[in-house]
Amino acid sequence: MIASQTVNGHAYQFASLVDLLAKATPKRSGDELAGCAATSEAERAAAQRALAEVDLTRFLNEAVIPYETDEVTRLILDSHSADAFARISHLSVGGLRDWLLEVAARPDAGTVLAAVGPGLTPEMVAAVSKIMRNSDLIAVAKACRVVTGFRTTIGLPGRMATRLQPNHPTDDLRGVAASILDGLLLGQGDAVVGINPAGDSPQASADLLGLLDEVRRVYDIPMQSCVLTHISTTIGLIEAGAPVDLVFQSIGGSQGTNTSFGVNIAMLREGMEAGLSLERGTVGNNVMYFETGQGSSLSAGANIGTGGRPVDQQTLEARSYGLARQFKPLLVNTVVGFIGPEYLYDGKQIIRAGLEDHFCGKLLGVPMGVDVCYTNHAEADFDDMDTLLTLLAAAGVNFVITVPGADDIMLGYQSLAYHDALVIRNTLGLRPAPEFEGWLKQQGIADAYGTVRGLELGASRLRALAGVAS
């Protein structure tokens, strides 16, 4: 037994760190499905109290997934910086929460948090998030600053980038081009123009990459593109001479999860080296793009930790950020509501998970974005998404994903519309990435203040862009 806490006269006991982390997690359907969630709010409160008293050093001595059997655990522990950890090594989880909130209010918060980040393991960060309120998560994430670059600079203060996602159910080039133009007219795409291909054909991916690169070159747009195919396919496309900007891969927080994606750490390194070899960046050379999501390990049957106990989905999600940061990515985003209500049941759970993911990623030094989204069978709606978008923008999210009409007709889920990003940028005074903003002004899409004016680009540009895809 690692800890015991009494609440309302009842003593609750927690068998291990894995058990304690799971029981302390705010309520979500995925942990209930896995059988590791607290059985009552009283037990959850007891677990959170007990977790707050755990020393941070314990996370270095008790792995949630065994070191011997999991390469993600080995990477996390082998890359841990003892020097960075020294500043906070005397703290408990509760003490870390207090320290983070105190630092977040200081003018040098960004520098201090960035210096400590390499000394934090994902499990420490997940643990402290479980005892923080939403406003705590927002305040600390806002103070974290993670800046990356390729052809645009992402993560600067006062700016929020977007991924323009022009998916098409048949990968039709004209349909994709029309969606791209629609997004560009509304100031979208400064993080990336990223397409999820409908099929797994390398030739289809090559055709999409060719379209994206031609659009960029014809209009001289400072942007990066990505076709979100498997990393092995992307490596092959690079070898074949395709115009690859970013190397994409979905990743998870355990070796078993990544095996289910058909990937391992060695393959990620190979992909990064292939991307770097092209030297296509202008303002930076961060070439990797990762997607994650709470519930992916459970859905893959790869969520079992030390002692044969299920690891909660949020701790596993944080571990995926610990993996991602080793590859200095340009972009990482959680597809927070995409996996379905089996893992995040309703709007309340999706909102909480989105804030947790953003906080954990930023604190670990990851350039964090969020796909503010839900599936049609979840107990959620666009009001929930508006709330989450507003909270994330206030928290300094690096980027969000936008799709035509908020409805991804290829993947079959609801995300943000192009207009939603415009509304939140204008409401909170946020601007696009500086290089992209300059292009928007040159084209007459944005005014001198960076406010997008949209359709003044003109019908002639529409016809010209359609011609690119013909």
N, C-alpha and C positions, 0 to 999 in steps of 0.2 A: 504494500500500500504506500503510495506517494504522499497522500494528504487526506485529511478529514476536516469537515466543517459542519457546524451545527446551525441550522436555520429553523426558527419557530419550534425549537425543542427537538428537532429530528437531526440525527447525525448522518451525514452523507460521507461515504468513503470512495476514494478514487484510486484504482489499482495501479495506474502507471501514468507517465506523462502523456502518452497517446490518449488514454481514457480521459484525463483531465482536460486536455485541449478540446476534445470533442464535446464533452459535457458543458464546457464554458462557452461554446459557440452560440451566438444568437440563433433563434429557431429557424430551421430551413428544412424543406422536404427531403433533400438529398441525404442529409445525415439521419433522418428518420428512416428513410428507405434502407440505408446501410446498417441500421441498428445500433448506431453509436451516439445518438443524440440524448440529451437530458430528457427524462421522462416527465418533468414538471418544471415550472418556472422557479420553484423553490430549489430544486436540485441545480438548475442552471445558475442561480444566484450563489449557491454554495460553491460551485465549481469556479465561478469567476472570482470569488473571494480567495479561494485556495490558490488559484493561478496567480493572483496578484502577489502572493507571498513567495513564489518560486524564484530563486536566484537565477540570473541570466547565465551564470556559469554552468548550470545544470544542462542547458541545451547543447553545450559542447561535449558533454559526457554521456548523454542519453539520447541516441538518435531515434527519431520516430520511425524510420525505416532502416534496417541494419546496414551498416557500412560495408559489410562483407558481401552483401548480395545486391546492392543498388548503386549504380554508377553516379546517379544524381546526388545521393548522400555523400559519396566520396568527393565529388567535385565541390560541393558546398563546404565540407569540412576542410579539405585540403587547400582551398583558396581563402579560407578565413584569415583575416588580418588581426593578429594579436595586438599589434601596435595601435590600430584604430579602436579595437575593443577596450584597450586599457582605460580610456576615459570614462567608460560606463560599466566596467567589469564588476564594480562593487554594488550595482543596483539589482533590485528584484524587478519582476515584470511591472508591478505597480509603481516602483520607483522610476522605471523607464518612462511610463506614461507621464508622470509628473515632470520629469526632466524634458521630455519632448515638448510638452505644452509651454514650459518656461522658455525653452530655446526658441520656439516658434514665434514668440512675441518680441524677440530681439532683432535689431537691424542686421546682425550678422548671421541670422538663422540659416540661410542657404549655405554659407560656407561651413558652418559648424556641422550641419546635418550631412553634408556631402563628405566631410572628413570622417565622420563616424560610420557612415554607411558600410564600408568594407568590413567593419567589425561586427556587423549585425548578421545573424543567420536568418533565413526565411522563417524558421520556427519561432525565433524571438519576436520578429515583426508580426507574425500571425497572432502570437500570444497576446501582445500588447493591444492589437486591434480589437480583440475580443472583449476587453474591459473598457473600451472607449465609446463614447457617445458619437452620433453622427457629426455633431459640431466639432468634436475633437479631431476626428478623421479629416475633416475639411481644413481645419486650422493648420494642422501639421503638414498635410499634403501641399497646401498653398505655399508654405515656407520652403518646401523642397523645390529645387530647380535642376532639371535634367535637360541639357541642351545638346542636340545632335544635328548633323548636317549631311546633305548629299548635294542636291542642287538648290535646296531651300534650307533655311535654318529653323529647326523645330524646337519649341520649348522656351522661347524668350519671354520675359515678363510682359504682361499686357496683350498677349497674343494667343489665339486658339486656332489651330490648323484643322483641316478636315481631309479625310479620305473620300474621294469621289469614287463611288462603287457602281459602275455602269453594267451590271450583270445582265445577261440575256439568255433566255432558256434554250436557244440553239446556237449560241455564240455567233450570231449573225453580225457581220462587221458594220453594216449600215445601222442596225439597231443600237449597237454599242457606240458608234460614232455620234448618233443623235443624243444618246444619254450623256456622253462626254460633253458635247456642246451645251446642252441644257445646264449641266453643272458648272461649266466654266463661266457661262453668262451670269450665274448667281454666285460667283466667287469661290467655288469649291475646288479642291484638288491640290492644295498646297502641301499637305502631308504626303499624299501619293494618289495617283489614279490607279486603283487596284481592282482587277477583275478576277472573280471566281469563275473559272471555266466550267461550262456545263458538262463537258466530257473530259477524258484523260488522255486525249490524243496529243502527242507532242507537236504534230503539225498544226493542230488548231491553236495550241498555245503559241507557237511560233508566229502564226498569222496575227493573233491578237497583239503580240509584242511588236510586230512590224507596224500595225496600225497605230499603236500608242506612240511609238518612236517617230513615226511620220507626222502625227499631229504635233508633237513637241517641236520637231525641227521646222515644219512649215510655218508655225506661228511663233517660233522662238520663245517657247514658254519655259521659264525656270521651274521645272517640276520633275519628279521621278515617277516611274511607272513600275507596275508589278503585275504579273499573272500568277495567281496564287495556286500554282500546281505543286506537286510533291518535289522536294528538294533534289531528288535523284533525277527527275525530269529536267529541272532547271540546270543542273550541272551538265547534262547532255546537251541542252540548248546552248549553253555557253560554249561548249566544245565545238558545236556546229556553227558558231558565229552569230547567233541571234543577239539582238540588242537588249540584253538583260541589264536592268538597273539594280533592282533589289532582289535578294535571294530569300524566298519565303519558306516557312515551315510551321505547322501546328506542333506545339510541344506540350508536355505535361510535367507533373511534379514527381514522377517516379519512373524508374527504368522500364517497368512493365507498361506504363501508359505510352511511353515513347516507342516501345516495341510494337504496340498496337497501331501506331502511326507509321510503322515501317522505317523508323529512324533511330539513330543512336548519336552519342556525342562525337564520335569520330566522323560520322557523315556530316554533322553540322559544321565541324571544323573544315572539312573538305569543301563544303558549299561556301563558307565564308572566304576561304582562300581563293576559290574560283571567282567569286564576285569581286574581291579586291584586285585580282590580276587584271581586270578590265580597265580600272582607273577611269571610270566614267563620271565620278563626282566632280563638282566644281568648288563648292564651299566646304566640303567635307567628304569623308569616305566611309561613313557608316553604311554598310551594305545589307545588313540583315533585317528581316521583318518577321516577327513571331506573333502568332495568335494563340490564346489560351482560353480557358473557361472552366468555372467551377462545375464539377460533376463529371469531367472527362475521364478521370481515373476510375471513378465508380462505374461509369458506363462501360469501361474497358475491363472491368474486373481486376483492376490493378491498384487497389486502394488499401491493401492489407499491410500493416506495419509491424513493428516490434511486438513480440508476444502473440502474434496472430490476430491482433485487434485491428478493426477498421480505423484508418486515419480520416479525420473529418475533411470535407472537401475544400474548405477554405485554407487550411494548412497546406494541403497538397497544391492548391493554386499558388500560394506564396512561394512554394518550392520551385514552381515553374519559372518564377521571376529570378530566383537564385541561379537557375540554369541559364536563363536568357542573358543576364548581365555579363556573363563570361565572354559573350560574343559581340559586345559593344554595338547593339542594334540601333538602327535609325528609329525604328518604331516597334512597339509591343502593344497589342490591345487584347483585352478580355472581351469575348463575345457574351456579355454578362447574362442576357436572358435567352440566348439562342438554343441552348441545349434542352430546355423545356421545363414544364412545371414539376416533373419528377424530381428535379434538383433545386429549383427556385420556384416555389408554388405560385406566388402572387406578386403584385406590384411592390408591396412592402419588403418582401424578401429580395427582390431584384434591386431595389434602391439601396438597401443595406449592403448587398454584395458588391454592387458597383462602387460604392464609397470605400469599402474594405479593399477591393482589388486595387483601386487607384492609389490609396494610401500606402499599401504594402509595396507596390511597384515603385512608386516615387521614393520611398524611404530607402529602398534597396538600390537606388540609383538607376532605375529603369525608365526610359522615355515612354511614359504610360499614356495610352489612349483607351477609349471605351467604345464598344458598339452598344449604344443605348437602344436596346431592342427587346422584343418579346415574341413568342410564338402564339399563334391564334388560339391554341387550346389552354393558354395560361390565364390565370385570373388577374389580368393586367390590361391597361388601356393606354391611350396616348396621353392622358393626364398624368399618369405615373411616369411616362417617359419625359414629359415636359419638366416634371419635378426633378428627376434624376439629372437631366441635362443642365438645368439651372444650378443644382448643387455642385456638379462636377466642374462647370465653368467657373463658379466661385472658388473652387478648390484648385484651380490652375491646371486643369487637364491639358495635356499636350495636344491631343486631337480627338475628334469623334468621327464616326462614319456616317455618311449621308448617301441616300439612294433616291432615285426618281419617285416622287410622290409618297415617300416613306414606306413603299411596298416593294420588297425585293421579289419580283415575279419568278426568278429562277430558283432561289433558295427557299421561297415560301415563308417569309417571316416579316415582321414589321420593324423597321429601323427609323432613323430620322430622315425627314425630307431636307432637300437643299435649303428651303426657306427657313426651316427650324434653326439651322446654324446661323443664318443671317439675323434672325430675331434675337438670338442670345448674344451674338457679337454686338449688335446695336444697343441692346438693353444694358449690357455690362461694360460697354466701351472697349471690347476686344477687337483685335485686328488680325488679318492673315499674316503668314510668314513674310518677312520684309521683302525678299526677292520676288515673291509671287505678287505681293501687294503693288510693287513697282510696275509689274507687267499689267495688272488690272487697271492701273491709272493710265498707262500708255495706250491701252486699247479703248479707253472710255467706258470701261465696265464699272470702275470705281472713280469717285471724285477725288479732289485734292486731299480730302480728309480720310480717304480710305473707305468711304461708304459705298457699297455696291449699288450701281444704278442699272445693271442688268441688260435689258434688251436693246440698249442703245448700240450694242455691238453691230446689230443690223442683220437683215435677211441675206445680204450678200455673203456674209461670213458663214451663215448656215449652209448656203448652197456650195460654197467652197469646201467646207469641211465634209459635207456629204460626198463630194467628189473624191476626197482622200480615200474614202472607204469603198469606192466603186471599183 
